[in-house]
Amino acid sequence: TPPATNTASVLVSGPVASTGNCDEPTAEPNVILGSTTSARVCLTAKKAGRVRVRLYAAGGAVIRILHDAYAGDGEVVSLSWDTRNEAGRDVASGYYVVRVETAAGAKNLPIVIRR
């Protein structure tokens, strides 16, 4: 299993407690208001392979690499984004996209931040 090359503030692999279902990639909450300082991204790898989770600004710039590592077939990947960019600064209010790429496909998850 290749090692993780970059992760967000918290990464948990394996079974996790969730307010939602991790069968399909999810980001919660998808609207972050005021003092809320984190969002959770959860997914289950449908096929073994590389899992990439990146945060993009509305204009397409990569804001932060949240995860880039191998996941086994059926492995749950759950991570928490601290609403900061790669430089460690809080991101501004706006529309963002969490892009989840796995061996089984890709999905875009919208997140709106209102500070």
Sequence and secondary structure as in RCSB ss.txt:
>XXXX:A:sequence
TPPATNTASVLVSGPVASTGNCDEPTAEPNVILGSTTSARVCLTAKKAGRVRVRLYAAGGAVIRILHDAYAGDGE
VVSLSWDTRNEAGRDVASGYYVVRVETAAGAKNLPIVIRR
>XXXX:A:secstr
    S B SEEEES    SS  SS EEE SEEETT   EEEEEE SSSEEEEEEEEETTS EEEEEEEEEE TT 
EEEEEE SB TTS B  SEEEEEEEEETTEEEEEEEEEE 
